[in-house]
C-alpha cells in the first residue's frame, strides 16, 4: 500500500503544471537577442543591463511622462527628472496624473492653468468614462465607469473582480449564474503564438504553457527541455532564459502579473 501511494504521488508530481514566480533581471540575460524591453545590450563586454533614461533627450510630453522617472514641464517645454508634484503647473489638468503616481490636479487658476499637488486618486470625483477608466487609487484597485458613476474596483486577483468589462481584459468571465471572474488557463489560449504563459489568480506566479501540435491545443507545460536558445526567453514570457546550454529559470524580479499589465495598458490608452 505504501508503495502504491508513493507511486501515485510521484506520477502526480511528474504531471504538475510548471510555474514560475520571477522574471529575469537584465543582468541574468547572456545573449543579445533576449536583451530587450527595459534592457540594453553592450557589445563591448557582451553584457545586458537595465536601460538608463536621459530625460533631457525626450522631446514631447507623452514620451516624457510615460517614463517613470521623468516629467514634462509645461513652463519650460522640456523633459527632466521628476522632482515633486507641486513643481508642475499644467495646461491640461489630466496631465498631473502623468507626472507621478502620487500627483493629482489642484484647483485651476484664473489663467486656466492647473497646479499639480500630492494626493490620492478618488474614483467618485470623476464624472465621465474618459476621465475615470484606468485611474488607479492603489496597486490593487482601479476606477471604472459603470451605470453613470465612476466606481472603484478590487483587481487584486481575478476572482475578486466583479465587473465583466474589467475581467475580460486579462482574466476570463464565467457567465454561469450571476457571473464570475477567473484566471486564464493555458487551455484558454487558442493559437501557438499566444500559447506562452498565463497568470495565477492573484498574479503571484505564472503557468508555463506549451502548444501540442498533434492536438493543436495549448496545454500546461511540465518542463522546458524542448526549448532552445532561439525561443526559451520569448516562449516563457521572460521567466526563463538561455544560460548558454539549457533553458533556465530566472531568479530576478517578482511576477507583475496582469495587474501591472492592465495599468500599463490603460496608461497607453490615456496617452
ChimeraX attribute file (.defattr): number of C-alpha atoms within 10 A of each C-alpha:
attribute: neighborCount
match mode: 1-to-1
recipient: residues
	/A:1	6
	/A:2	7
	/A:3	8
	/A:4	9
	/A:5	10
	/A:6	11
	/A:7	12
	/A:8	12
	/A:9	11
	/A:10	12
	/A:11	11
	/A:12	11
	/A:13	11
	/A:14	12
	/A:15	12
	/A:16	13
	/A:17	16
	/A:18	16
	/A:19	21
	/A:20	20
	/A:21	21
	/A:22	20
	/A:23	24
	/A:24	20
	/A:25	20
	/A:26	22
	/A:27	15
	/A:28	19
	/A:29	26
	/A:30	17
	/A:31	17
	/A:32	15
	/A:33	13
	/A:34	22
	/A:35	22
	/A:36	16
	/A:37	9
	/A:38	12
	/A:39	18
	/A:40	18
	/A:41	22
	/A:42	12
	/A:43	9
	/A:44	6
	/A:45	7
	/A:46	11
	/A:47	17
	/A:48	22
	/A:49	17
	/A:50	15
	/A:51	13
	/A:52	10
	/A:53	15
	/A:54	13
	/A:55	20
	/A:56	14
	/A:57	11
	/A:58	19
	/A:59	13
	/A:60	12
	/A:61	20
	/A:62	16
	/A:63	15
	/A:64	26
	/A:65	26
	/A:66	18
	/A:67	18
	/A:68	14
	/A:69	17
	/A:70	24
	/A:71	30
	/A:72	30
	/A:73	19
	/A:74	16
	/A:75	11
	/A:76	7
	/A:77	11
	/A:78	17
	/A:79	22
	/A:80	18
	/A:81	17
	/A:82	19
	/A:83	13
	/A:84	15
	/A:85	22
	/A:86	15
	/A:87	12
	/A:88	22
	/A:89	22
	/A:90	19
	/A:91	15
	/A:92	14
	/A:93	19
	/A:94	15
	/A:95	25
	/A:96	28
	/A:97	22
	/A:98	24
	/A:99	27
	/A:100	21
	/A:101	19
	/A:102	17
	/A:103	21
	/A:104	24
	/A:105	23
	/A:106	17
	/A:107	12
	/A:108	16
	/A:109	10
	/A:110	7
	/A:111	7
	/A:112	12
	/A:113	16
	/A:114	22
	/A:115	21
	/A:116	26
	/A:117	20
	/A:118	16
	/A:119	15
	/A:120	14
	/A:121	20
	/A:122	16
	/A:123	24
	/A:124	14
	/A:125	12
	/A:126	19
	/A:127	13
	/A:128	14
	/A:129	15
	/A:130	13
	/A:131	17
	/A:132	24
	/A:133	22
	/A:134	23
	/A:135	24
	/A:136	22
	/A:137	18
	/A:138	14
	/A:139	13
	/A:140	14
	/A:141	19
	/A:142	25
	/A:143	27
	/A:144	26
	/A:145	20
	/A:146	15
	/A:147	7
	/A:148	9
	/A:149	17
	/A:150	23
	/A:151	18
	/A:152	20
	/A:153	19
	/A:154	17
	/A:155	23
	/A:156	18
	/A:157	22
	/A:158	27
	/A:159	18
	/A:160	16
	/A:161	21
	/A:162	17
	/A:163	17
	/A:164	16
	/A:165	14
	/A:166	22
	/A:167	22
	/A:168	16
	/A:169	13
	/A:170	19
	/A:171	24
	/A:172	20
	/A:173	23
	/A:174	14
	/A:175	10
	/A:176	7
	/A:177	6
	/A:178	7
	/A:179	11
	/A:180	18
	/A:181	22
	/A:182	20
	/A:183	21
	/A:184	20
	/A:185	21
	/A:186	24
	/A:187	16
	/A:188	15
	/A:189	19
	/A:190	13
	/A:191	13
	/A:192	16
	/A:193	9
	/A:194	16
	/A:195	23
	/A:196	23
	/A:197	27
	/A:198	28
	/A:199	27
	/A:200	21
	/A:201	21
	/A:202	19
	/A:203	20
	/A:204	16
	/A:205	21
	/A:206	27
	/A:207	23
	/A:208	27
	/A:209	28
	/A:210	25
	/A:211	22
	/A:212	14
	/A:213	9
	/A:214	6
	/A:215	8
	/A:216	11
	/A:217	17
	/A:218	22
	/A:219	21
	/A:220	23
	/A:221	20
	/A:222	17
	/A:223	17
	/A:224	19
	/A:225	10
	/A:226	10
	/A:227	20
	/A:228	16
	/A:229	17
	/A:230	12
	/A:231	17
	/A:232	24
	/A:233	25
	/A:234	17
	/A:235	23
	/A:236	25
	/A:237	17
	/A:238	19
	/A:239	28
	/A:240	27
	/A:241	28
	/A:242	22
	/A:243	16
	/A:244	12
	/A:245	8
	/A:246	16
	/A:247	21
	/A:248	17
	/A:249	22
	/A:250	22
	/A:251	15
	/A:252	15
	/A:253	13
	/A:254	17
	/A:255	18
	/A:256	17
	/A:257	20
	/A:258	25
	/A:259	21
	/A:260	14
	/A:261	13
	/A:262	16
	/A:263	18
	/A:264	14
	/A:265	13
	/A:266	15
	/A:267	14
	/A:268	10
	/A:269	11
	/A:270	16
	/A:271	12
